[in-house]
Amino acid sequence: MSSSVSRIVIVGGGSAGWLAAGVIAATYASDKTDNGISVTLVESPDINTIGVGEGTWPSMRRTLERIGLSETDFLTFCDASFKQGTEFFNWRAADTSSYTHPFSPPLAYDHCNPAPAFLTLSDDLRFDQTVCPQTHLFKKHQAPKQITSAEYAGASNYGYHLDASKFAEILKKHCISQLGVKHVVANVRDIVSQDNGDIAALKTDRTDPIDGDLFVDCSGARGLLIHEHYNIGFKALDHLLFNNRAVATQVPYATPESAIASCTQATAQENGWIWDIGLTTRRGVGYVFSSHHQSDELAIETLHRYVQNARDETAVGQLPSRVISFQPGHRSAFWHKNCVALGMAAGFIEPLEASALVLVELGAAMIADELPPHRAAMTRVSQRYNERFNYRWDRIVDFLKLHYILSDRAESYWQDHRDRASIPESLIEQMQAWSYRTPWHDDHYHADEMFPSASYQYVLYGMKFKPTQPTPAYRDFQDRLNQSFRIFQNVAKDGQKLEQAMPTNRSLLTKIGQYGLKTI
């Protein structure tokens, strides 16, 4: 068997499988010569897309542009809308207001840290609204761009809310028709191994054996290759982040003209939190909770009560809902031998901050960008891949846990989250540092951090975190404050300009459906 790596076989469809297929196929010109990279996706006819979480990061714009998919086609086919961040409700016991984690960093954040100046202002002011013009778009459910904007361009940074099943479908069509991905509908029945332990081929119930040089496991939590074949260990994280259940439903809008929220809405409950995502045709609503703190039956009641209050209707019980179980954690290794796990096969924690799809994007991009030319180079690439993604998973855990430990809610669920034994040591060290200084660029050492220091500032000061020790007496401290105050004034001016210029999400998406966006 040739040692060159030219035949990529992906096991499993859904968003993870088809995103991986699209990124790899778009990176390499597929042809019929010996030098071409071929991509084959094997998809079971018996498995439907679960679609847990329907939010993306702004990185999805680059990914879709990379694979050549029209933003207009994507938005209209997937009932998608614009997501500009996350808005949090009731995460503090005595605070009835909300705060946001917008996708745009604070104004002038590259050279001016806004946090020290903000901390000298009135407690009544909100950090996000003081430092970021984008937040002015959220109250009236406004869009991040205009109909005259080119595809994937915007006045403010944005990602998407989408229908996961339709997303997988449009990716499939694009990959097959435009990128030359071979689609095989079959169930994998057996795995043929080489002498060195690599996977040589897949035996299915409908085809001849499918040979490959690199196999990408996108088979979901089952982990057909990474778990069932290679038995790679699972690193459970339920001692740090307790949520292991979600009950989800789809909520119709009251009218076709109902407003579409600019952010994912995350509303804290006694034993978890509820996501509320606005698509063009419906809302996706779900309750993420811990089965150790609440039963499935009570969780369903909690979700129905939330929807009833939001819709002011009594027939909420007629909305179908389903309970989804998951074990928070990830594989101890993601790339083993000639097999890489992506999506749920690699791991899953919970949908807070919507990190699931971005991990697929990052994984697929690294596979494509660092694809080893031959088997001998694969070992080093796999080591680098595992190091990088173990680091990324650790940072996700830290950032998600931050949301919980800053809460002062009194229920046992929230108290358990604040128990020191459930907090990663890396986060404890950060909190100790932030007790006397604010996070900024030097807090992270990687150019492609999952969550940059601006994200930590939005959550820390959105949750009213205050340093407990005096800040260092910098010689130019007053000059820094004055610079920040001038920037805060510009934030208000820029925010007002955005409000005046941007349409609502609903009106822009309607126009896109009628006329489309300008292509680049």
LINSUL-V390999 format. One record per run of one state. SS is the DSSP state (2 for helix, 1 for strand, 0 for the rest). FROM is the first residue (numbers start at 0). LEN is the number of residues. If there is no record, write none. Layout:
ss=SS from=FROM len=LEN
ss=SS from=FROM len=LEN
//
This chain:
ss=0 from=0 len=3
ss=1 from=3 len=1
ss=0 from=4 len=2
ss=1 from=6 len=5
ss=0 from=11 len=2
ss=2 from=13 len=14
ss=0 from=27 len=10
ss=1 from=37 len=6
ss=0 from=43 len=11
ss=1 from=54 len=1
ss=0 from=55 len=3
ss=2 from=58 len=9
ss=0 from=67 len=3
ss=2 from=70 len=7
ss=0 from=77 len=3
ss=1 from=80 len=3
ss=0 from=83 len=1
ss=1 from=84 len=5
ss=0 from=89 len=8
ss=1 from=97 len=5
ss=0 from=102 len=12
ss=2 from=114 len=4
ss=0 from=118 len=8
ss=2 from=126 len=5
ss=0 from=131 len=1
ss=2 from=132 len=5
ss=0 from=137 len=4
ss=1 from=141 len=1
ss=0 from=142 len=7
ss=1 from=149 len=1
ss=0 from=150 len=8
ss=1 from=158 len=3
ss=0 from=161 len=2
ss=2 from=163 len=15
ss=0 from=178 len=3
ss=1 from=181 len=4
ss=0 from=185 len=2
ss=1 from=187 len=6
ss=0 from=193 len=5
ss=1 from=198 len=6
ss=0 from=204 len=5
ss=1 from=209 len=2
ss=0 from=211 len=2
ss=1 from=213 len=4
ss=0 from=217 len=2
ss=2 from=219 len=3
ss=0 from=222 len=1
ss=2 from=223 len=6
ss=0 from=229 len=4
ss=1 from=233 len=3
ss=0 from=236 len=8
ss=1 from=244 len=8
ss=0 from=252 len=11
ss=1 from=263 len=6
ss=0 from=269 len=2
ss=1 from=271 len=7
ss=0 from=278 len=3
ss=1 from=281 len=8
ss=0 from=289 len=6
ss=2 from=295 len=16
ss=0 from=311 len=3
ss=2 from=314 len=4
ss=0 from=318 len=2
ss=1 from=320 len=5
ss=0 from=325 len=3
ss=1 from=328 len=3
ss=0 from=331 len=3
ss=1 from=334 len=2
ss=0 from=336 len=2
ss=1 from=338 len=3
ss=0 from=341 len=1
ss=2 from=342 len=3
ss=0 from=345 len=1
ss=1 from=346 len=2
ss=0 from=348 len=7
ss=2 from=355 len=14
ss=0 from=369 len=4
ss=1 from=373 len=1
ss=2 from=374 len=31
ss=0 from=405 len=6
ss=2 from=411 len=7
ss=0 from=418 len=1
ss=2 from=419 len=3
ss=0 from=422 len=2
ss=2 from=424 len=10
ss=0 from=434 len=6
ss=2 from=440 len=3
ss=0 from=443 len=9
ss=2 from=452 len=10
ss=0 from=462 len=14
ss=2 from=476 len=25
ss=0 from=501 len=2
ss=1 from=503 len=1
ss=2 from=504 len=11
ss=0 from=515 len=2
ss=1 from=517 len=1
ss=0 from=518 len=2
//
